[in-house]
Amino acid sequence: MRYDLCLPWYWEYDDTFAGMVERACIEEGISLWQIKPDNLLESITALYKGITTFKTLLHRGQGEAIFDPIPRWAQEFGARRINPLEFSAWSEDKATMHLELINSGIHTPYTILLSPFLEQPVIPPIDLTPLGGNFVIKPSNGGGGEGVIIGASSGDEILQARMEFPEQKYLIQAHVTPRMLGNTPAWFRVFYANGETYPCWWDTETHIYQKVTVEDESQYRLCNLRDITKRIACICKLDWFSTEIALADEFVVVDYVNDEIDTRVQSQAMDGVPDEIMNDIAKQLVKIAKDQLQGG
């Protein structure tokens, strides 16, 4: 048996997202194979024996090595992979993406790139003047804020930070102060899925989202949020991701590409993604599988 779309997942909070994908598959008239911990062994066995296969993979089993045979099979047998691992690994390197974005004319914070501690344990003195009074220290491959230091102000903090993830490059970035639009800081997180963009206001303290409305886009001239996100999509080649953009003197991309989307929805978690947006993202990802069947 061959399924049109395979969705491996294990995180309990992916349950709602999995339901959205399932409903979208029913609407599009395509078949869905959900692989979870309780059917993982039998599913992988059937896959590698050729009993059950799939055409497109939407992999949510990242971080659990026992799921790895599924994307490996998909690559070996030419299945369509949404956010292929090699693209994800390349785009999650913030140092690489920083250079790619500025080479494409996309504004980023003033940044100093440093080699990994293991490659260059002693670095020359750094001129911190262009960074201003305080700055942000980021490991190049950190996710979910791991290893990020906000409000750093000294060279010693940089030297200490490099030792936390000694195999990674580090970015030292100027702090970005957004404009106020009305009573709200102009800080945004924009979701991208299969050519569609979903801009949200994003509170950096509470992490609460609020959808950017059509009226917001018109009143505050925010259409560039969509344009910038689509330009980033052309660079990173991912099917879905989010990016963080602030409006200061100009639009500045602050956190480049996040492809490990937190699929919790707002109706179930205060800092979740608005339900409407996550549901539409699920539909867009299912359309990729539908297009694959049609040779699109």
C-alpha positions in Angstrom: 0.0 0.0 0.0 1.2 3.5 -0.8 0.1 6.5 1.2 0.1 10.0 -0.3 1.4 11.7 2.8 3.4 10.3 5.8 3.3 12.2 9.1 5.7 10.8 11.8 5.2 12.6 15.1 5.7 11.9 18.8 5.4 15.3 20.7 2.1 15.4 22.6 1.5 19.0 21.6 1.6 18.1 17.9 -1.7 16.3 18.4 -3.8 19.3 17.4 -1.6 20.0 14.4 -1.8 16.3 13.3 -5.6 16.6 13.5 -5.5 19.7 11.2 -3.3 17.8 8.7 -5.7 14.8 8.8 -8.7 17.0 8.1 -6.9 18.8 5.3 -6.0 15.4 3.8 -9.7 14.4 3.9 -10.7 17.7 2.2 -8.1 17.2 -0.5 -9.0 13.5 -1.0 -5.5 12.2 -0.2 -4.4 9.4 2.1 -2.4 10.0 5.3 -0.2 7.6 7.2 0.5 8.8 10.8 3.5 7.1 12.4 3.7 7.5 16.2 5.6 5.7 18.9 3.0 3.1 19.4 3.2 1.9 15.7 6.8 3.0 14.9 8.4 -0.4 14.8 5.8 -2.0 12.7 5.6 1.0 10.4 9.4 1.1 9.8 9.4 -2.6 9.2 6.6 -2.4 6.6 8.4 0.6 5.0 11.7 -1.2 4.6 10.1 -4.4 3.4 8.2 -2.5 0.8 4.8 -3.5 2.2 3.8 0.1 2.9 5.3 3.2 1.3 4.5 6.9 0.9 4.9 9.6 -1.7 5.5 12.7 0.5 7.0 13.1 3.9 6.1 15.7 6.5 8.5 14.8 9.3 7.8 15.8 12.9 10.0 13.1 14.4 13.1 15.3 14.6 15.1 14.9 17.8 14.2 11.3 18.3 16.8 9.1 16.6 14.5 6.1 16.4 12.4 8.0 13.8 15.5 8.7 11.6 15.0 5.6 9.3 11.9 7.2 7.9 13.5 10.4 6.4 16.4 8.2 5.4 14.1 5.9 3.4 12.4 9.0 1.9 15.7 10.3 0.6 16.9 7.0 -0.7 13.7 6.2 -2.6 13.0 9.7 -3.9 10.0 10.7 -1.9 9.1 14.4 -1.7 10.4 15.6 1.6 8.9 18.8 3.1 11.9 20.7 4.6 14.6 18.2 3.6 17.2 17.6 6.3 20.0 19.0 4.2 18.2 22.3 3.7 17.3 22.5 7.3 20.8 21.9 8.5 22.2 24.5 6.1 19.6 27.2 7.0 19.7 26.7 10.8 23.3 27.9 10.8 22.8 31.6 11.7 26.3 32.6 10.6 25.7 31.2 7.1 22.2 32.7 6.9 23.5 36.1 8.0 25.9 36.2 5.1 23.3 34.9 2.7 20.8 37.5 3.8 23.1 40.5 3.6 24.4 39.3 0.2 20.8 39.4 -0.9 20.3 43.0 0.4 18.2 42.0 3.4 18.8 44.1 6.5 20.1 42.4 9.6 21.5 43.8 12.9 25.1 44.9 12.9 26.9 41.6 13.5 30.4 40.3 14.4 31.0 36.7 13.4 33.4 34.6 15.5 35.0 31.3 14.8 34.2 28.3 17.1 36.2 28.2 20.3 37.7 24.8 19.4 39.0 26.3 16.1 40.3 29.6 17.6 40.4 29.5 21.4 42.1 32.9 21.6 40.7 35.7 19.5 42.0 39.2 18.8 40.5 42.1 20.8 37.1 43.0 19.5 36.0 46.6 18.8 32.5 46.6 20.5 31.8 50.3 19.8 29.6 49.7 16.7 27.4 47.4 18.8 26.3 50.2 21.2 26.0 49.9 24.9 24.5 46.4 25.0 24.3 43.6 22.5 23.1 40.0 21.9 25.4 36.9 21.9 24.1 33.9 19.9 25.5 30.5 19.1 25.2 29.9 15.3 23.1 26.7 15.7 21.1 27.4 18.8 17.3 27.0 18.8 14.5 28.2 21.0 16.8 30.8 22.6 19.3 28.2 23.9 22.6 29.8 24.6 21.4 33.3 23.7 22.5 36.1 26.0 20.5 39.4 25.7 21.9 42.6 27.2 25.6 41.6 27.2 28.0 44.6 27.5 31.5 43.3 27.8 34.2 41.3 25.9 34.5 38.9 28.9 30.9 37.8 28.4 31.7 37.0 24.8 34.7 34.9 25.8 32.8 33.0 28.4 29.8 32.4 26.0 32.0 30.9 23.3 32.8 28.0 25.7 29.2 27.0 26.2 29.0 25.6 22.7 32.7 25.4 21.8 32.1 23.7 18.5 29.8 26.5 17.2 30.4 29.8 15.5 29.0 32.8 17.4 27.2 35.9 16.4 27.6 39.1 18.3 24.7 41.4 17.3 23.7 44.9 18.0 20.4 45.2 20.0 17.5 46.3 17.9 15.0 48.7 19.4 11.7 48.6 17.4 9.5 51.5 16.7 6.2 51.9 18.5 3.2 51.5 16.2 0.3 52.8 18.2 1.0 51.3 21.7 2.7 48.2 20.3 6.4 47.5 19.6 6.9 46.8 15.9 8.3 43.3 16.4 6.9 40.5 14.3 7.1 36.8 13.7 6.1 35.8 10.2 5.2 32.2 9.2 5.8 30.9 5.7 4.2 27.8 4.2 4.3 26.8 0.5 4.4 30.3 -0.8 1.9 31.8 1.7 3.0 34.2 4.5 1.3 34.8 7.8 2.6 37.9 9.7 2.0 38.2 13.4 2.8 40.8 16.1 5.0 39.1 18.6 5.7 40.1 22.1 9.3 39.4 23.0 8.5 39.2 26.7 5.3 37.1 26.8 5.8 35.4 23.4 2.1 36.0 22.7 1.1 36.3 19.0 -1.5 38.6 17.5 -2.4 38.3 13.9 -1.4 41.2 11.7 -4.7 42.3 10.1 -5.3 43.7 6.7 -6.0 47.1 8.4 -2.7 46.9 10.2 -0.8 46.2 7.0 -2.4 49.2 5.3 -2.2 51.6 8.3 1.4 50.9 9.2 2.6 49.9 5.7 3.7 46.4 6.8 3.5 44.7 3.4 7.3 44.4 3.4 7.0 41.7 6.1 5.6 39.4 3.4 8.1 40.4 0.7 11.1 39.9 3.0 9.8 36.5 4.2 9.4 35.3 0.6 12.9 36.5 -0.2 14.2 34.5 2.7 12.2 31.5 1.4 14.0 31.8 -1.9 17.3 31.7 -0.1 16.7 28.9 2.4 14.6 26.7 0.1 12.4 25.5 2.9 8.7 24.7 2.5 7.7 26.1 5.9 9.5 28.1 8.6 9.2 31.3 10.7 11.3 34.4 10.8 11.6 37.3 13.3 11.5 40.8 11.9 11.6 44.2 13.7 10.8 47.6 12.3 13.3 50.1 13.6 14.6 52.8 11.1 13.9 50.1 8.5 12.8 46.4 8.6 15.5 44.3 10.2 15.5 40.5 10.2 16.5 39.6 13.7 16.1 35.8 13.9 16.7 34.4 10.5 15.1 31.0 9.9 13.3 28.7 12.4 12.1 25.5 10.8 11.3 23.5 13.9 8.0 25.2 14.3 6.2 25.0 17.6 2.8 23.9 16.5 0.9 24.6 19.8 -2.1 26.7 19.1 -3.4 29.7 20.9 -6.7 28.1 22.0 -4.6 25.6 24.0 -1.5 27.6 25.0 -1.3 31.3 25.7 1.9 31.6 23.6 0.7 29.3 20.9 0.2 30.2 17.2 -3.2 31.6 16.3 -5.4 28.6 15.4 -6.5 30.0 12.1 -2.9 30.4 11.0 -1.8 26.9 12.0 -4.8 25.4 10.3 -4.0 27.2 7.1 -0.3 26.1 7.4 -1.5 22.5 7.6 -3.6 23.0 4.5 -0.7 24.4 2.6 1.6 21.5 3.5 -1.1 19.0 2.5 -1.3 20.9 -0.9 2.4 20.0 -1.4 1.5 16.4 -1.1 -1.5 16.8 -3.4 0.6 18.6 -6.0 3.1 15.8 -5.9 0.5 13.4 -6.9 -0.5 15.6 -9.8 3.1 16.0 -10.9 3.2 19.6 -9.7 
